[in-house]
Amino acid sequence: MSEAQNDTSEQALTERGSNRSQRPTSQAFRAFIADGWGPRPDGLPERSPAADHAAERRAAIGAQFPTDRLVVPAGQLVTRNNDNDYRFRPHSAFAHLTGMGTDEEPDAVLVLHPLDAQAGGPDVPTHEAVLYFRPRAGRDTEEFYADSRYGELWVGVRPSLAEVAAQTGLRTEHIDSLTDALAKDAGQIQLRVVRSADAAVEAQVTAVREQSGLSAGADEADTALAEALSELRLRKDPYEIAQMREAVAATARGFEDIVRNLPRAVEHPRGERVLEGVFGARAREEGNGVGYETIAAAGNHANTLHWIINDGPVRPGQLVLIDAGVEVDSLYTADVTRTIPVDGVFTAAQRKVYEAVLEAADASFARAGQPGVIFRDLHAAAMEVLATRLAEWGMLPGTAEESLDPEGQYHRRWMVHGTSHHLGLDVHDCAQARREMYLDGELTPGMIFTIEPGLYFREDDLKVPEELRGMAVRIEDDILVHADGSVENLSAALPRRPDEIEAWMAGLRG
């Protein structure tokens, strides 16, 4: 009997995964598994098309904090159950400043180290950017075959320091050197960290601050960095705009898949999930996945704004609301909603509600193209239309004007969400930007945002005419502001008008 088989000592809880894996530990095995492998492929990867744009973004954020050390973690792997992790997605600020996407690179940390600001003129860089991450281990290490989270035989070949440097244009270092790098010149350099991305890195920064006496004002320092990083994404550069076009185009193909599969959804007891799955397949085939949990809501379920359970039937005669977006490999996501008749033809009541929402969307779009418009004006334009229509239908306790007054707002019973939000790496992008930069900010070239009014008439709402109860309509498009101030509907390839929707559905379903 071997020593391992004869071991009767108490086994630590953290070591009990070996009960399943039963990995060999002999020196003979270690020598054997490390031997006899072919050479690694020669050459380095091409420089990412995002690299130069990411460098410009780093320069922009560095210029705002020229004497501070900026710490931007990618984030950690998150346990899904027991020893299985969720698919990794890096923090959006990390992706924005490095140009990395998909599942690159868990546990990595981008650090912008301040340079001597007195050494040169205004064109001299303020920081040196260094990417700290865990490169692949050698084949002669235990990690290579025994580490189910990072080992090459378990999760594939991890990149080398040189490969990531070639891809990103960044100087790269092993993650083990991060602690010393953060502590360098402690007491002389302010540290700012992106919080809630990586608890371990945040703890390291806190420890350095405490040891160097720089804890005072840490909350304010980190908040200012979060705001600046969020506001940096308010205007998209040409690379980002191209990625958004790809995401929207793939999303449109996903909506076509949904229409083709409506008959199958009607036959299935959980037809909503059929539609969710169809779109999810497209998102994985053409991108990284969905940019957020798909809403596939038939009938009254669409009156739950974030209905993502998607376990209900899809019945003839209903409307089905699909709110979905493909996230491409660069992590930019579309966000599109269409409300379509299951039968392919709107009833008179459905068309009445749909056309009111469409009119509101068109009004918001028209307002977006006017000079000097601020973001909150988009919502106001849509609300003016919806309040007018609801008043005409006898659903308000007074006039549309009375409802639009801040002390009224009765129409918001049936439209409780906002009409627009910024869009990009996050489906609700730039969310940490200051009010004066977001809600009260003027529309400027490079901004991408949604326009998505809706009307939601729950089946138990007795203030709604009976023929409209249980019905919900939302129309959502992704809008780009051009250099001349004009606006483009990036998702215009998907029909929006009732007659066009009916013709589109008939064509797809043969």
C-alpha positions in Angstrom: 0.0 0.0 0.0 1.4 3.4 -0.9 1.9 6.2 1.6 -0.9 8.2 0.0 -3.3 5.3 0.2 -2.3 4.7 3.9 -2.7 8.4 4.8 -5.3 8.6 7.7 -4.5 12.2 8.7 -7.3 14.7 8.9 -7.9 16.2 5.5 -8.4 20.0 5.3 -11.6 21.2 3.8 -9.8 23.1 1.1 -7.9 20.0 0.0 -11.0 17.7 -0.4 -11.3 18.4 -4.1 -8.5 15.9 -4.6 -10.9 13.2 -3.5 -12.4 13.6 -7.0 -9.4 14.4 -9.1 -6.9 12.0 -7.5 -4.0 13.5 -9.2 -0.7 11.6 -9.2 2.0 13.2 -7.0 5.1 10.9 -7.5 8.3 12.5 -8.6 8.5 9.9 -11.4 5.1 11.1 -12.8 6.1 14.8 -12.5 9.3 14.1 -14.5 7.3 12.1 -17.1 4.5 14.6 -17.7 7.0 17.4 -18.1 8.9 15.6 -20.8 8.2 14.9 -24.5 6.3 18.0 -25.6 6.8 19.7 -28.9 8.1 23.3 -29.1 5.8 26.2 -28.6 4.8 28.0 -31.9 7.2 30.6 -33.0 6.3 34.2 -33.4 4.2 36.7 -31.5 0.6 37.7 -32.1 -0.2 40.8 -34.2 -0.8 44.1 -32.4 -4.5 44.4 -31.6 -6.5 47.0 -33.7 -7.6 48.4 -30.3 -4.1 48.9 -29.0 -3.5 52.4 -30.3 -7.0 53.6 -29.3 -6.5 52.2 -25.8 -3.2 54.0 -25.5 -5.0 57.3 -26.3 -7.5 56.5 -23.6 -4.7 55.9 -21.1 -3.1 59.2 -22.0 -6.4 61.0 -21.5 -7.1 59.5 -18.0 -3.4 59.9 -17.0 -3.6 63.6 -17.9 -6.4 64.0 -15.3 -4.3 62.5 -12.5 -0.7 63.3 -13.6 1.1 62.6 -10.3 -1.0 59.6 -9.1 -0.6 55.9 -9.5 -3.8 54.5 -11.1 -4.8 50.9 -10.4 -7.3 49.2 -12.7 -8.0 45.5 -12.0 -9.5 43.1 -14.5 -11.2 41.3 -11.7 -11.2 37.8 -10.4 -12.7 34.5 -11.5 -16.0 34.0 -9.6 -17.1 30.7 -8.3 -20.4 29.4 -9.8 -20.7 26.3 -7.7 -18.1 24.4 -5.7 -15.0 24.4 -7.9 -16.6 25.6 -11.2 -16.2 29.3 -12.2 -18.4 31.5 -14.2 -17.1 32.5 -17.6 -14.7 35.4 -17.0 -15.4 38.9 -18.3 -13.0 41.6 -17.4 -14.1 44.8 -15.7 -15.2 47.3 -18.4 -12.7 50.0 -17.3 -9.9 47.5 -17.7 -11.1 46.5 -21.1 -11.4 50.1 -22.2 -7.8 51.0 -21.1 -6.1 47.8 -22.4 -8.2 46.9 -25.5 -8.5 43.4 -24.2 -11.8 41.5 -24.4 -13.5 38.1 -24.2 -12.1 36.3 -21.2 -8.8 38.2 -21.0 -7.2 38.2 -18.4 -8.4 37.0 -14.9 -6.5 38.5 -12.0 -4.7 40.9 -14.2 -4.1 44.5 -13.1 -3.3 47.6 -15.2 -1.2 50.1 -13.3 -0.4 53.6 -14.6 2.8 54.6 -12.9 3.4 58.4 -12.8 6.5 59.7 -14.5 8.5 62.8 -13.6 6.2 65.6 -14.7 9.2 68.0 -14.6 11.3 66.0 -17.1 9.7 67.4 -20.3 7.1 69.4 -22.0 3.4 69.0 -22.4 3.7 66.2 -24.9 5.7 64.0 -22.6 3.6 61.1 -21.2 2.4 61.5 -17.7 2.5 57.7 -16.9 4.0 54.4 -17.8 1.4 51.7 -18.2 2.3 48.3 -17.0 0.1 45.2 -17.2 0.6 42.7 -14.4 -0.9 39.3 -15.0 -0.3 35.5 -14.5 1.5 34.2 -17.6 1.5 30.5 -18.5 3.5 28.3 -16.3 6.2 26.0 -17.6 5.4 22.4 -18.4 7.7 21.3 -15.6 5.5 23.0 -13.0 2.7 21.4 -11.0 0.4 24.2 -12.2 0.7 22.9 -15.8 -1.2 19.6 -15.0 -2.7 20.0 -11.5 -4.2 23.5 -11.3 -7.8 23.2 -12.5 -8.3 27.0 -12.5 -5.1 28.1 -14.3 -3.4 24.9 -15.6 -2.8 24.5 -19.3 -4.2 21.0 -19.4 -7.4 22.2 -17.7 -8.2 25.6 -19.3 -5.8 25.8 -22.3 -2.6 27.7 -23.0 -2.3 30.9 -21.2 -0.3 33.7 -23.0 3.3 34.6 -22.2 4.4 38.0 -21.1 5.9 38.7 -24.5 2.7 37.7 -26.3 0.5 40.0 -24.3 3.0 42.8 -24.7 2.9 42.3 -28.5 -0.9 42.2 -28.5 -1.5 45.3 -26.3 1.7 47.4 -26.7 2.0 47.4 -22.9 4.9 46.6 -20.8 4.0 43.4 -19.0 5.1 41.9 -15.6 4.3 38.9 -13.6 1.4 39.4 -11.2 3.7 38.4 -8.3 5.6 41.7 -8.7 2.4 43.8 -8.2 2.7 44.2 -4.4 6.2 45.8 -4.6 5.1 47.9 -7.6 2.2 49.4 -5.6 4.4 50.1 -2.6 7.1 51.9 -4.6 7.6 55.5 -3.4 4.9 54.9 -0.8 4.1 58.1 1.1 5.0 60.2 -1.9 2.5 59.1 -4.5 -1.3 59.0 -4.2 -2.9 55.7 -5.1 -6.3 55.5 -6.8 -8.0 52.2 -7.4 -11.1 51.0 -9.3 -13.2 49.6 -6.5 -15.4 46.5 -6.5 -13.4 44.9 -9.3 -10.9 42.8 -7.3 -11.2 42.6 -3.6 -7.6 41.3 -3.2 -6.1 44.2 -5.2 -8.2 46.6 -3.3 -6.9 45.2 0.0 -3.3 45.6 -1.3 -4.0 49.2 -2.1 -5.6 49.8 1.3 -2.6 48.2 3.1 -0.1 50.5 1.2 -2.2 53.5 2.0 -2.3 52.6 5.7 1.4 51.9 5.9 2.3 55.2 4.2 -0.2 57.4 6.0 -2.3 58.1 2.9 -5.6 56.7 3.9 -7.2 60.2 4.4 -9.2 61.1 1.4 -9.0 57.6 -0.2 -12.8 57.4 -0.8 -12.8 60.7 -2.6 -9.7 59.8 -4.6 -11.3 56.5 -5.8 -14.6 58.1 -6.5 -12.9 60.7 -8.7 -11.2 58.0 -10.7 -14.4 56.1 -11.2 -16.1 59.2 -12.4 -13.3 60.0 -14.8 -13.2 56.5 -16.2 -16.9 56.5 -16.8 -17.0 59.9 -18.4 -14.1 58.9 -20.7 -16.5 56.4 -22.3 -19.2 59.0 -23.0 -17.8 59.6 -26.4 -16.7 56.6 -28.5 -13.7 56.6 -30.8 -13.7 55.2 -34.3 -12.7 51.7 -33.1 -15.5 51.6 -30.6 -18.1 52.8 -33.1 -17.1 50.1 -35.5 -17.4 47.5 -32.8 -20.9 48.8 -31.9 -21.9 48.5 -35.6 -20.8 44.9 -35.5 -22.8 44.2 -32.3 -25.9 45.8 -33.7 -25.7 43.9 -37.0 -25.3 40.6 -35.1 -28.2 41.5 -32.9 -30.4 42.1 -35.9 -29.6 38.6 -37.2 -30.5 37.3 -33.8 -34.0 38.9 -34.0 -34.4 37.3 -37.4 -33.7 34.0 -35.8 -36.4 34.7 -33.2 -39.0 35.4 -35.8 -38.2 32.2 -37.7 -38.6 30.2 -34.5 -41.9 31.7 -33.3 -43.9 28.7 -34.5 -41.7 26.4 -32.5 -42.0 28.7 -29.5 -45.8 28.5 -29.7 -45.7 24.7 -29.6 -43.4 24.6 -26.6 -44.7 25.0 -23.0 -41.9 27.4 -22.2 -41.9 29.2 -25.5 -40.2 32.3 -24.1 -37.2 30.2 -23.3 -37.1 28.9 -26.9 -36.8 32.5 -28.1 -34.1 33.3 -25.5 -32.1 30.3 -26.5 -32.3 31.1 -30.2 -30.9 34.5 -29.6 -28.3 33.2 -27.2 -27.0 30.8 -29.8 -26.5 33.6 -32.3 -24.7 35.7 -29.6 -22.3 32.9 -28.8 -21.7 32.0 -32.5 -20.9 35.6 -33.5 -19.6 37.2 -30.3 -18.7 36.7 -26.7 -22.3 36.1 -25.7 -25.3 38.2 -24.8 -24.5 41.7 -23.4 -27.1 41.2 -20.6 -29.8 38.7 -19.8 -32.3 38.5 -22.6 -35.9 39.6 -22.0 -38.3 37.3 -23.9 -41.7 38.3 -22.6 -45.0 37.3 -24.1 -48.3 38.8 -23.1 -48.6 40.2 -19.6 -45.0 39.1 -18.7 -43.8 42.1 -20.8 -45.3 44.4 -18.1 -42.5 43.2 -15.8 -39.7 45.5 -17.1 -36.8 43.2 -16.4 -38.5 39.9 -17.1 -35.6 37.5 -17.5 -37.2 34.3 -16.1 -38.5 33.6 -19.6 -40.4 30.5 -18.6 -43.8 31.3 -20.0 -45.7 30.1 -23.0 -46.0 32.1 -26.2 -49.6 32.1 -27.4 -51.3 33.1 -30.7 -52.8 36.6 -30.5 -50.2 37.9 -28.1 -47.5 40.4 -28.4 -44.0 39.3 -27.5 -41.4 41.8 -26.3 -37.8 40.9 -27.0 -35.0 43.1 -25.4 -31.7 41.6 -26.4 -28.1 42.5 -27.5 -25.1 40.7 -28.8 -21.8 41.4 -27.0 -19.0 41.0 -29.5 -15.6 39.7 -28.6 -14.3 43.3 -27.8 -17.2 43.4 -25.2 -19.2 46.2 -26.8 -22.9 45.4 -26.7 -26.0 46.3 -28.6 -29.3 46.9 -26.8 -32.4 46.6 -29.0 -36.0 46.0 -28.2 -38.8 45.0 -30.7 -42.4 44.2 -29.8 -43.9 41.9 -32.4 -47.2 40.1 -32.9 -46.9 36.3 -32.4 -49.3 35.8 -35.4 -47.4 38.2 -37.6 -50.2 40.7 -37.7 -51.2 43.4 -35.2 -54.7 43.6 -33.9 -56.4 47.0 -33.9 -55.8 47.4 -30.2 -52.2 46.3 -30.4 -51.5 48.6 -33.3 -53.1 51.6 -31.4 -50.6 51.1 -28.5 -47.7 50.3 -30.7 -48.2 53.5 -32.8 -48.3 55.7 -29.7 -45.0 54.3 -28.6 -43.5 54.6 -32.0 -44.6 58.3 -32.2 -42.9 58.9 -28.8 -39.7 57.2 -30.1 -39.7 59.3 -33.3 -40.2 62.5 -31.3 -37.2 61.7 -29.1 -35.1 60.8 -32.2 -36.1 64.1 -33.8 -35.1 66.0 -30.6 -31.7 64.3 -30.6 -30.9 65.8 -34.0 -31.4 69.4 -32.9 -28.5 71.6 -31.8 -27.8 72.2 -28.2 -29.9 69.3 -26.9 -29.1 67.9 -23.5 -29.6 64.2 -22.7 -32.6 64.7 -20.5 -34.4 66.4 -23.4 -34.7 63.0 -25.1 -36.9 61.7 -22.3 -39.0 64.9 -22.2 -39.8 64.6 -25.9 -41.1 61.0 -25.6 -43.2 61.9 -22.5 -44.9 64.7 -24.2 -46.3 62.3 -26.8 -47.2 59.6 -24.3 -49.0 62.0 -22.0 -51.0 63.4 -24.9 -52.1 59.9 -26.1 -53.0 58.7 -22.6 -55.1 61.8 -22.1 -56.9 61.2 -25.4 -57.7 57.7 -24.2 -59.2 59.0 -21.0 -56.6 57.4 -18.8 -55.3 60.5 -17.0 -57.1 62.4 -14.2 -56.6 65.7 -16.0 -54.9 67.1 -19.1 -51.6 66.1 -20.7 -50.2 69.4 -19.6 -51.2 68.8 -16.0 -49.6 65.4 -16.1 -46.4 66.7 -17.6 -46.0 69.1 -14.7 -43.5 67.9 -12.1 -46.2 67.8 -9.5 -48.4 65.5 -11.7 -46.5 62.9 -13.7 -49.6 60.6 -13.8 -48.6 59.2 -17.2 -45.5 57.7 -15.6 -47.7 55.0 -14.1 -47.5 53.3 -17.5 -43.9 54.3 -18.3 -41.8 54.2 -15.2 -38.3 53.9 -16.7 -36.2 56.4 -18.5 -36.2 56.8 -22.2 -32.5 56.7 -22.9 -29.2 55.5 -21.5 -25.6 55.5 -22.8 -24.4 52.3 -24.4 -21.0 50.7 -25.0 -18.9 48.3 -23.0 -21.8 48.2 -20.5 -25.4 48.0 -21.5 -26.0 50.9 -19.1 -22.6 52.5 -20.0 -21.0 55.5 -18.2 -23.2 54.9 -15.2 -20.8 56.5 -12.7 -20.5 59.8 -14.7 -21.6 62.9 -12.9 -25.1 64.3 -13.5 -23.7 67.4 -15.3 -21.9 65.1 -17.7 -24.7 62.6 -18.2 -28.2 63.7 -17.7 -27.5 67.4 -18.1 -24.7 66.9 -20.6 -25.1 68.2 -24.2 -25.2 65.6 -26.9 -21.8 65.5 -28.6 -20.2 63.6 -31.5 -19.3 60.0 -30.6 -22.0 59.5 -28.1 -24.0 56.3 -28.5 -27.2 55.9 -26.5 -30.6 54.2 -26.7 -34.1 55.6 -27.3 -36.6 53.3 -25.7 -40.0 54.5 -24.7 -42.8 52.1 -23.8 -46.3 51.6 -22.5 -47.1 48.9 -20.0 -50.7 48.0 -19.2 -50.8 45.2 -16.6 -53.7 42.8 -16.8 -54.8 43.7 -13.3 -54.7 47.5 -13.8 -58.2 48.7 -13.6 -57.3 52.2 -14.8 -56.5 50.7 -18.2 -59.3 50.2 -20.8 -60.2 46.5 -20.7 -59.2 45.8 -24.4 -55.6 47.1 -23.6 -54.9 45.2 -20.4 -52.2 42.6 -20.4 -50.4 44.4 -23.2 -47.0 46.0 -23.3 -45.0 47.7 -26.0 -41.4 48.9 -26.0 -39.3 50.0 -29.0 -35.6 50.5 -28.5 -32.9 51.6 -30.9 -29.2 52.4 -30.6 -28.3 56.0 -31.7 -25.0 57.5 -32.8 -24.2 61.2 -32.8 -22.0 62.2 -35.9 -19.4 64.9 -36.1 -21.9 67.3 -37.7 -24.4 66.8 -35.0 -26.7 64.6 -37.0 -27.9 61.3 -35.5 -28.0 57.8 -36.9 -30.2 55.0 -35.9 -27.6 52.1 -35.9 -30.4 49.5 -35.5 -32.6 50.9 -38.3 -32.1 47.6 -40.3 -34.7 46.1 -37.9 -38.2 47.3 -39.0 -40.0 49.6 -36.5 -43.3 50.5 -38.2 -46.2 48.1 -38.0 -46.7 47.5 -41.7 -42.9 47.0 -42.1 -42.8 44.5 -39.2 -45.7 42.5 -40.6 -44.0 42.3 -44.0 -40.6 41.5 -42.4 -42.1 38.7 -40.4 -44.0 37.3 -43.4 -40.8 37.2 -45.4 -38.8 35.4 -42.7 -41.5 32.8 -42.0 -42.1 32.1 -45.7 
